[in-house]
């Protein structure tokens, strides 16, 4: 299964690209589908931002994302890095007290706020001190009316963005009127981008929702749930690394990732997953094998005298088949995850002690007994311990997959 997003560039007065608006799509047809706005935003944030990260954001540029009322009131934008996005208040939003408090909070957190498809209403007046950009639709308002609004409000600190700029005449008029930014077919039509969807299974999502409903949140229980689903594990680690640019140490375990999130952001993250979930069409055998390899790596470390934490071994084993599960190169995926260097090297080139553990699992899968013996010698393991690790891993993986596919 795939997810889609349309991306339309936004230009400054020198016609330099300063960002892109991300527009939700549910197929290759370049048009907004008939879908609830809240669901569309949740799916866009999860499928096209949290899952793929910021490789579609270039230095000095931002992604403009539409947020409807419920998403703003629930402070969903806090899931995204403030230095990479512009939060657009959708034109259907009602300027009530609840929304005002949410926008004020987002402003204090350092987010750039934009009013989308703005039409003047006195109720928006109090929002202006927390808004950085006003977007005016030239087709809806008319070029002359939009330009008059900008000319009459040059004294305010906000920037003005002309959208639906369809031709050179409209661009020149809005440029002369003092608009700061421009977007429309005159410059570029939205480009539809497609990528493999990363999503948690429905049952796992339900279990997570149950877990975060507890007071206080049971991090150990959530860690167990996350550890049993490879796509959710990928999303979680990707999000934590994307949201925390000042990590002293790279993320090396699911527990560490959950601690970095904290209760508030963890609840929000799972809420987005629950709204946007769509089961990824993974072959059951491949999914089970990734869990089996993760557990076998963990058990091998338990038997050995290695100082490698078992959580890191589990992580390496689970992600060793990530390229096959997500139809992307492992090197590209690991760049997004930003794991500790020794885990990264072990996965890519099977180097280091953890690399030997992965080599042992590889050799056992292929029935390459000579390589199994060499790896056993290097790790100080007996062949019986390897056999026991394998059987324990198979039993554990079968329980997980039976639970996931019981519906």
Phi, psi and omega per residue, in radians:
X1 nan 2.628 -3.077
X2 -2.199 2.772 2.983
X3 -2.123 2.777 -3.003
X4 -2.342 2.657 3.021
X5 -2.621 2.452 3.023
X6 -1.749 2.423 -3.066
X7 -2.193 2.106 3.141
X8 -2.052 2.228 -3.078
X9 -1.243 2.684 3.076
X10 -2.139 2.337 -3.003
X11 -2.029 2.726 3.016
X12 -1.648 -3.001 -3.049
X13 -1.166 -0.372 3.086
X14 -1.625 0.197 -3.137
X15 1.073 0.620 3.011
X16 -1.722 2.442 -3.124
X17 -1.249 2.163 3.131
X18 -1.955 -0.101 3.131
X19 3.012 -3.088 3.110
X20 -2.415 2.490 2.960
X21 -1.556 2.280 3.085
X22 -1.633 2.177 -3.068
X23 -2.049 2.200 -3.081
X24 -1.152 2.399 3.013
X25 -2.396 2.607 3.070
X26 -2.017 0.260 3.088
X27 -3.001 -3.041 -3.074
X28 -1.371 -0.152 3.036
X29 -1.218 2.201 -3.038
X30 -1.495 1.173 3.111
X31 -2.666 2.604 3.141
X32 -1.214 2.225 -3.095
X33 -1.351 2.928 3.056
X34 -1.363 1.764 -3.040
X35 -2.749 2.608 3.105
X36 -1.057 2.390 -3.076
X37 -1.073 -0.658 3.134
X38 -1.154 -0.730 3.099
X39 -1.121 -0.727 -3.139
X40 -1.059 -0.766 -3.139
X41 -1.159 -0.759 3.124
X42 -1.051 -0.770 -3.128
X43 -1.188 -0.661 3.120
X44 -1.118 -0.792 -3.124
X45 -1.100 -0.787 -3.099
X46 -1.276 -0.949 -2.980
X47 -1.332 -0.587 -2.994
X48 -2.019 0.099 3.067
X49 -2.319 -1.068 -3.107
X50 -1.121 -0.639 -3.076
X51 -1.344 -0.542 -3.074
X52 -1.859 -0.214 3.074
X53 1.356 -2.627 -2.974
X54 -1.948 0.406 3.130
X55 -1.231 -0.199 3.041
X56 -1.667 0.140 3.036
X57 -1.913 2.160 -3.114
X58 -1.725 2.782 -3.083
X59 -0.939 2.237 3.128
X60 1.433 0.018 -3.120
X61 -2.015 2.787 -3.124
X62 -2.319 2.744 3.025
X63 -1.691 2.150 3.077
X64 -1.554 2.167 -3.070
X65 -2.243 2.265 3.107
X66 -1.322 2.350 3.082
X67 -2.229 2.146 3.059
X68 -1.355 3.098 -3.018
X69 -0.930 -0.946 -3.043
X70 -1.065 -0.719 -3.124
X71 -1.127 -0.656 3.129
X72 -1.246 -0.796 -3.135
X73 -1.062 -0.613 3.123
X74 -1.479 0.075 3.063
X75 1.044 0.619 3.106
X76 -1.027 -0.586 3.140
X77 -0.980 -0.383 3.128
X78 -1.098 -0.269 3.076
X79 -1.240 -0.308 -3.032
X80 -1.859 2.622 -3.140
X81 -1.199 2.221 -3.011
X82 -1.152 -0.390 -3.099
X83 -1.522 0.071 -3.098
X84 -2.136 -0.122 -3.034
X85 -2.269 2.791 2.915
X86 -2.103 2.202 -3.113
X87 -1.526 1.988 3.135
X88 -1.670 2.151 3.045
X89 -1.385 1.948 -3.074
X90 -1.048 2.563 -3.049
X91 -1.111 -0.321 3.130
X92 -1.435 -0.083 -3.123
X93 -1.177 2.541 3.119
X94 -1.742 2.179 -3.075
X95 -1.330 1.098 -3.137
X96 -1.683 -3.109 -3.090
X97 -1.103 -0.684 -3.107
X98 -1.072 -0.784 3.130
X99 -1.196 -0.686 -3.131
X100 -1.032 -0.793 3.129
X101 -1.111 -0.658 3.130
X102 -1.147 -0.782 -3.133
X103 -1.161 -0.692 3.105
X104 -1.068 -0.720 3.136
X105 -1.160 -0.771 3.133
X106 -1.107 -0.673 3.098
X107 -1.083 -0.776 3.136
X108 -1.135 -0.486 3.106
X109 -1.380 -0.100 3.057
X110 1.710 0.222 3.139
X111 -1.453 2.547 3.028
X112 -1.497 2.247 -3.057
X113 -1.971 2.411 3.077
X114 -2.251 2.496 3.008
X115 -1.652 2.065 -3.055
X116 -1.556 2.475 3.091
X117 0.794 0.918 -2.979
X118 -1.268 2.348 2.950
X119 -2.245 2.277 -2.991
X120 -1.082 2.310 3.053
X121 -2.546 2.287 -3.058
X122 -0.991 -0.455 -3.126
X123 -1.151 -0.350 3.125
X124 -1.455 -0.184 -3.009
X125 -0.971 -0.763 -3.094
X126 -1.217 -0.308 3.132
X127 -1.335 -0.381 -2.946
X128 -1.017 -0.595 -3.099
X129 -1.172 -0.283 -3.130
X130 -1.919 0.087 -3.108
X131 -1.869 2.387 -3.119
X132 -1.766 -0.524 -3.048
X133 -2.386 2.378 2.985
X134 -1.962 2.179 3.124
X135 -1.734 2.215 -3.135
X136 -2.029 2.202 -3.121
X137 -1.461 1.924 -3.077
X138 -1.167 -0.529 3.125
X139 -1.306 -0.692 -3.099
X140 -1.286 -0.790 -3.093
X141 -1.484 -0.482 -2.953
X142 1.628 2.462 -3.067
X143 -1.048 -0.770 -3.073
X144 -1.120 -0.777 -3.126
X145 -1.158 -0.726 3.134
X146 -1.112 -0.740 3.139
X147 -1.170 -0.657 3.094
X148 -1.091 -0.681 3.141
X149 -1.075 -0.755 -3.135
X150 -1.166 -0.783 -3.139
X151 -1.059 -0.612 -3.097
X152 -1.443 -0.131 -3.091
X153 -2.218 0.491 3.136
X154 -1.168 -0.297 -3.102
X155 -1.344 -0.307 -3.104
X156 -1.376 2.789 -3.080
X157 -1.405 -0.193 -3.079
X158 -1.278 2.725 3.019
X159 -1.648 2.754 -3.133
X160 -2.105 2.333 -3.134
X161 -2.065 2.167 3.088
X162 -1.593 2.020 3.074
X163 -1.906 2.852 -3.021
X164 1.070 0.749 3.017
X165 -1.385 1.910 -2.957
X166 -1.729 -0.336 -3.075
X167 -2.689 3.058 -3.083
X168 -1.127 -0.658 -3.124
X169 -1.077 -0.746 3.132
X170 -1.153 -0.688 3.109
X171 -1.113 -0.790 -3.100
X172 -1.138 -0.706 3.135
X173 -1.130 -0.767 -3.137
X174 -1.230 -0.558 3.067
X175 -1.126 -0.806 -3.141
X176 -1.129 -0.559 -3.098
X177 -1.300 -0.327 3.108
X178 1.928 0.205 3.060
X179 -1.035 2.543 -3.117
X180 -1.671 -0.596 -3.075
X181 -2.309 2.772 -3.013
X182 -2.505 2.522 -3.110
X183 -2.663 2.370 3.110
X184 2.797 3.064 -3.091
X185 -1.119 -0.400 3.108
X186 -1.034 -0.603 -3.139
X187 -1.620 -0.879 -3.050
X188 -2.942 2.419 2.996
X189 -1.400 2.719 3.101
X190 -1.037 2.432 3.119
X191 -1.793 2.178 -3.137
X192 -1.470 2.200 3.107
X193 -1.966 2.510 -3.055
X194 -2.252 2.384 3.049
X195 -2.644 2.820 3.134
X196 -1.091 2.311 -3.109
X197 -1.357 2.415 3.046
X198 -1.966 2.034 -3.062
X199 -2.569 2.708 3.094
X200 -1.521 2.675 3.104
X201 -1.196 2.747 -3.087
X202 -1.086 -0.732 -3.111
X203 -1.138 -0.749 3.123
X204 -1.074 -0.716 3.130
X205 -1.062 -0.771 3.125
X206 -1.081 -0.756 3.128
X207 -1.077 -0.694 3.126
X208 -1.151 -0.718 3.114
X209 -1.061 -0.708 3.097
X210 -1.111 -0.712 -3.096
X211 -1.156 -0.694 -3.099
X212 -1.396 -0.123 3.085
X213 -1.393 -0.240 -3.141
X214 -1.277 2.624 3.071
X215 -2.133 2.054 -0.130
X216 -1.322 3.000 3.135
X217 -1.101 2.309 3.117
X218 -1.531 1.620 -3.081
X219 -1.085 -0.619 -3.122
X220 -1.130 -0.729 3.107
X221 -1.111 -0.761 3.137
X222 -1.130 -0.670 3.109
X223 -1.056 -0.716 3.122
X224 -1.125 -0.699 3.141
X225 -1.175 -0.831 -3.127
X226 -1.057 -0.693 -3.079
X227 -1.163 -0.276 -3.103
X228 -1.649 0.013 -3.134
X229 -2.337 2.025 -3.009
X230 -1.191 -0.690 -3.097
X231 -1.221 -0.648 3.087
X232 -1.206 -0.659 3.085
X233 -1.038 -0.764 3.127
X234 -1.084 -0.812 3.139
X235 -1.057 -0.762 -3.091
X236 -1.119 -0.870 -3.129
X237 -1.152 -0.661 3.126
X238 -1.093 -0.756 -3.120
X239 -1.143 -0.792 -3.102
X240 -1.077 -0.764 3.124
X241 -1.169 -0.571 -3.134
X242 -1.301 -0.574 -3.062
X243 -1.545 -0.279 -3.092
X244 -2.148 1.586 -3.071
X245 -1.447 -0.136 -3.086
X246 -1.967 0.563 3.118
X247 -1.093 2.274 3.088
X248 -1.223 -0.722 3.106
X249 -2.185 2.454 3.085
X250 -1.066 2.647 3.130
X251 -1.129 2.325 -3.119
X252 -2.257 -0.035 3.114
X253 -2.696 2.787 3.118
X254 -1.165 -0.642 3.135
X255 -1.058 -0.769 3.117
X256 -1.069 -0.714 3.124
X257 -1.091 -0.746 -3.127
X258 -1.155 -0.677 3.107
X259 -1.119 -0.696 3.112
X260 -1.091 -0.647 -3.124
X261 -1.176 -0.797 -3.038
X262 1.368 2.923 -3.024
X263 -1.087 -0.785 -3.024
X264 -1.105 -0.916 -3.104
X265 -1.228 -0.502 3.094
X266 -1.126 -0.784 3.107
X267 -1.051 -0.756 -3.133
X268 -1.138 -0.753 -3.140
X269 -1.026 -0.831 -3.118
X270 -1.176 -0.600 3.075
X271 -1.067 -0.696 3.094
X272 -1.153 -0.767 3.125
X273 -1.045 -0.741 -3.114
X274 -1.118 -0.677 3.140
X275 -1.274 -0.624 -2.978
X276 -1.773 -0.019 -2.977
X277 -1.025 2.490 3.021
X278 -2.647 2.079 -3.001
X279 -1.027 2.234 3.104
X280 -1.346 2.344 -3.063
X281 -1.400 1.295 -3.135
X282 -1.660 2.427 3.005
X283 -1.084 2.339 -3.086
X284 -1.033 -0.698 -3.096
X285 -1.117 -0.698 -3.126
X286 -1.208 -0.704 3.112
X287 -1.094 -0.804 3.140
X288 -1.113 -0.649 -3.114
X289 -1.156 -0.635 3.126
X290 -1.146 -0.687 3.084
X291 -1.181 -0.707 -3.136
X292 -1.088 -0.765 3.139
X293 -1.130 -0.670 3.125
X294 -1.072 -0.846 -3.104
X295 -1.182 -0.651 3.136
X296 -1.130 -0.725 3.080
X297 -1.042 -0.739 3.133
X298 -1.101 -0.778 -3.128
X299 -1.163 -0.664 3.112
X300 -1.081 -0.709 3.105
X301 -1.134 -0.665 3.115
X302 -1.065 -0.675 -3.123
X303 -1.339 -0.481 -3.052
X304 -1.494 3.065 3.079
X305 -1.682 0.241 -3.092
X306 -1.123 2.578 3.096
X307 -1.605 0.033 3.129
X308 -1.173 2.222 3.090
X309 -1.029 2.429 -3.091
X310 -1.112 -0.483 3.114
X311 -1.106 -0.652 3.130
X312 -1.221 -0.636 3.091
X313 -1.140 -0.741 3.107
X314 -1.052 -0.800 -3.129
X315 -1.043 -0.801 -3.128
X316 -1.094 -0.730 3.133
X317 -1.143 -0.726 -3.132
X318 -1.122 -0.734 -3.070
X319 -1.488 0.003 -3.125
X320 -1.219 -0.277 3.081
X321 -2.015 0.298 -3.052
X322 -1.089 -0.596 -3.134
X323 -1.114 -0.687 3.124
X324 -1.246 -0.623 -3.127
X325 -1.228 -0.605 -3.023
X326 -1.940 0.081 3.111
X327 0.938 0.728 3.082
X328 -2.396 2.810 3.133
X329 -1.227 2.474 -3.131
X330 -1.086 -0.642 3.139
X331 -1.053 -0.771 3.136
X332 -1.132 -0.744 -3.121
X333 -1.150 -0.656 -3.126
X334 -1.238 -0.503 3.042
X335 -1.077 -0.682 3.130
X336 -1.202 -0.668 -3.061
X337 -1.333 -0.494 3.108
X338 0.935 0.929 3.110
X339 -1.305 2.969 3.093
X340 -1.058 2.559 -3.034
X341 -0.921 -0.716 -3.089
X342 -1.221 -0.509 3.056
X343 -1.256 -0.744 3.125
X344 -1.022 -0.850 -3.118
X345 -1.144 -0.677 3.128
X346 -1.086 -0.734 -3.112
X347 -1.239 -0.719 -3.056
X348 -1.423 -0.676 -3.022
X349 -2.259 0.113 3.101
X350 0.979 0.669 3.110
X351 -1.769 2.798 3.136
X352 1.384 3.066 -3.096
X353 -1.077 -0.712 3.098
X354 -1.159 -0.574 3.068
X355 -1.110 -0.637 3.096
X356 -1.137 -0.684 3.099
X357 -1.062 -0.802 3.115
X358 -1.130 -0.665 3.084
X359 -1.061 -0.697 3.132
X360 -1.105 -0.768 3.118
X361 -1.135 -0.723 3.088
X362 -1.023 -0.839 -3.087
X363 -1.132 -0.694 3.129
X364 -1.122 -0.714 3.108
X365 -1.061 -0.616 -3.088
X366 -1.605 0.022 -3.085
X367 1.012 0.616 3.084
X368 -1.592 1.480 -2.952
X369 -1.199 -0.477 3.105
X370 -1.131 -0.789 3.101
X371 -1.175 -0.595 3.080
X372 -1.051 -0.784 -3.128
X373 -1.129 -0.716 3.125
X374 -1.093 -0.766 3.137
X375 -1.171 -0.666 3.100
X376 -1.049 -0.761 3.129
X377 -1.065 -0.767 -3.107
X378 -1.156 -0.572 -3.090
X379 -1.693 -0.107 -3.130
X380 1.259 0.642 -3.118
X381 -1.950 2.677 3.018
X382 -1.630 2.785 3.106
X383 -1.118 -0.553 3.116
X384 -1.145 -0.672 3.107
X385 -1.137 -0.660 3.086
X386 -1.126 -0.772 3.125
X387 -1.069 -0.765 3.128
X388 -1.111 -0.708 3.116
X389 -1.067 -0.724 -3.136
X390 -1.112 -0.826 -3.103
X391 -1.129 -0.710 3.098
X392 -1.111 -0.687 -3.136
X393 -1.179 -0.726 3.132
X394 -1.083 -0.795 -3.141
X395 -1.063 -0.787 -3.137
X396 -1.129 -0.788 -3.121
X397 -1.121 -0.670 3.120
X398 -1.107 -0.700 3.113
X399 -1.099 -0.731 -3.133
X400 -1.129 -0.805 -3.082
X401 -1.260 -0.583 3.070
X402 -1.124 -0.661 3.098
X403 -1.152 -0.756 -3.068
X404 -1.223 -0.573 -3.018
X405 -1.851 0.193 -3.105
X406 -1.142 -0.431 3.128
X407 -1.485 nan nan
